[in-house]
Amino acid sequence: MNNEYIIQMASDLSEIAELLTTEGIDSSQLYRISNQLNQVNNFEYTLLPFKIDINKDSKFPKKISHKKSASNLELFLDMDIEGDNQGLENGLDPFKKFSLNIVIKGKNKNNSSSKLLYAVHFDKHNVSQGGHQAHPVYHFQFGGNRLTEDENNKTTNLDFGQALFLDAPRVMHHPMELILVLDFILSNFFPEIWNKIKNIKRYKKILIKYQKDFILPYFKSVVNHLENTTSSWNAKDIYPQLVGN
């Protein structure tokens, strides 16, 4: 990955931040990361808990367990990534390190001491660590550490009530840099905002570029495996349930 690509990535991130700002979302962290990319010319950054109020979107959530008591819902997004410049340039794995947490916190109007928490984790698995379950190298998993620990690694002491949490299936998913992550967040948790901006010409242009760079090589590897052709990535790292070859 050359410096021009990273500089353009910084510019694209600023454009996305500008669009989100018009929707009332504090995008100061996005501008900070954009400036960082411009200065260091290195595809590596950390997003501290980035907050968006759920009440900014009237279309979400339609279904919720505490429908009459949940209030003050806020989504927090944090991520830590280190890019692999050579991998991205050659259609290989674009990241050396990737970790993403999506956490929704809320208050219970009927019980001031009760905390409401929803958490999803997405990361890159260290294949060398092995494991008995199917473990796609990039995967989503409901829950994760954020159900028992906060972003400062302090115990949350949640009352789980009748809910049962265990090792949830790890669902394979393509890798995403920050722009694709933001689109994922908007499309799943803020559909009203997403439907307003997804057809804006400059938004579409930016998304198409990063989808081609980060998503296309991933799915090509799976297709190549199934067609018995040469694959850039190890397809079984992406999709452990694949058979043959």
N, C-alpha and C positions, 0 to 999 in steps of 0.2 A: 504494500500500500504506500503510494508516494505522498509527499507533503500536500500536493494539490488536492488529493482526495480528502484528506483530513480537514483542510481549510474549507473545502466545499461542504463537508459534513457539518462543520461549525456554522456555516452560513445557513444551511438547511434547518438546523436545529433552532437557530434564531427566528427563522420564518415560522416554524411551528409554534414557538413560544409566543410570537406576536399574535397568531391566530387564537391561541388559548387565552391570552390576556384580554382579547376582545370579548371573550365569554366569561370574564370575571374570575379567571383562575390565576393565582399568583405564580408567575413563571420565572421568578428571579433566579431560582436554582438552575433552570435551563439556560438562561443567559450566562450564568457563571460557568457552566460546563462548556458552553460555546466559546467563551473567552479563553478557557483553559486549553481547549483543543487548538485554538489559533496560536497560542503562545508556545506550547510544548511540542506541537506536531506529533503527538503520540496518542494512539487510540486506546486510552486508559482513563477511567474516571469512576468516581463514586457519587451516587445520588443519595443524599441524606433523606430521611423521611419527608416525602413530598405530599402535602395534604390537599385534598379536594373535598369540599363539603358535598355529601350525597344530595342534599336538598337543592343543588343547582340543576338537577334533572328530575322533572316530574314523571318521567316514564320508568324510573327505576327506584326501588325494587317493586315488582308486581307481587311477588310472593316473599313472605318473610315470617319467620317463626314467632316473633313477638310483635305481631301486627298492631296491637292496641297499646303496647307499652314502650316500644322502641322509639328513641328520640335522639337528636343530635348525632346522626350518623356521619362519620367522616372516613374517607378512604386515605390510607397512607401507603405510599409506594417508595421502596428503597431498593437500590441495586448497586452492585459492585462488579465491574467488568475490566478485563485486560484483553485487548485484541491481539490477534495473531496476524500481523501484516502479510506475511508470506502465504499463510493459509487462505486469506481472503483474495489475494491476487491470483491464486492458482485454483480457485474453485474448491478449496478444501475447508476444513473446520475453521471458522473465522475467529474463534476465541480460545485463549489459554485458560481464562477463568471467567465464570459467569454465575452470578447469584442475584435473584430477584424475589422480593417479598411483597405481596399485596395483602394489606390488613385493613379491615373495616372495624372501627370501634364505635360504640354507641352507649347511651345511657338508658336505664330502665326507669320509666316514669313512676312505676308502682313500687320500686325498691331502690332507694338511693345508693345502697351498698352493692348492688348487683351490676356487674360489668357485662356488656355484650361484646362479643368478639367473633370475627370471621377472618380466616387466614388461608392464603394460597401461596405455595412456594414453587419457584421455577429455578432450576439450576443446571449446571453442567456437572455430570457425575465423573468422578475420577475412576476411569475404567480399571486401573491397576488395583483398586480396592476390592474388586470382585463383588460378591453378593449372591444369595440364593434366589432371590426374586428377579423377575425381568426388570432390568434397570437401563432404559434408554439413556444414551449419553446426555440428551436434552429432554427434560421431562417436567411436567406439572404434577404437583401433589397437593391435595387438599390438606390443610392443617400445617404440619411441620412444626418447627420449634416455636413459632410465634404464638401457638396456643398455650404453651407452657412458660415461655420466656419472652420478655419484651425486647426492643432493639438494643437495650443496654445489658442484655443477658440476665435481667432480674426476673425471679419467679413471679408469674402472674397470679397464682392462687385462684384460678377461676372455679366457679361452681358449675360443673358440667351437667348437673341435673340428670335427666333421662337420656341425654345424648351419649353415644358411645364412639370413641375415637381410637383408631388403631392404625397400623401401617397401611395407608390407603394405596391403591394402585398408582403406579407412576405412569402418567399418560404422555406418550411421545409427542413432541411438538418441535417445530422448526426453531432455530436460534433467532434472536431478535436483538438489534441494538436499540438505543433509547427511543428513536423515532418510531420504530415498529412497536415497541412496548407501549408508547403513548397511544398509538392507534388501537392497540389491543385493549387498553384500559377504557378508552372512550367508547369503543364499539360494544363492549360488554357491560360497562357500569354507568355510562353516560350516553345512552343511545340518542337522546334528544340533541345534545351538542354534536355528536358524531354525524347525525343525519343533516345537520346544518353545514358542516364544514367538509364532509367527505367528497363533495362534488366541486369544491372550489379548485380551479385549474392548478394553482401552484401547489396545493396540498396533494392533489392526485399525482402531479409530476414528481414530487419528492417521494411519495410512497412507492410509485412504480420502480424508481431507481433502487431503493433499498430492498424491495421485494425480490428484484432480480439478483442483487448481490448476495443477499443473506438466505433467501428461501429457495431459489431455483437450484443451487448446487445440492442442497439437502435432499430435495425430492428426486433430483436426477439420480442420486446414488441409490435410492430405493428402487427406482424404475430400472436402472442398469442391472441391479442384482436380479430382479425378477426376469429380465430379458437375457440373462447370462452374458452381459457385456461388461467391459471394464468399468469399474467404479472408482471415483476419486476418493471418496470416504469409505471407511469400513461400514457397509450397510447394516451389519448386525450390531454395531455399536449404536446406530440410530434406532434400529427396530429389532430388538433381541428375539422376537418371535419368528423372524424370517427363517425359512428352512432351505436346505439345498446349498449348492455351491460351497 
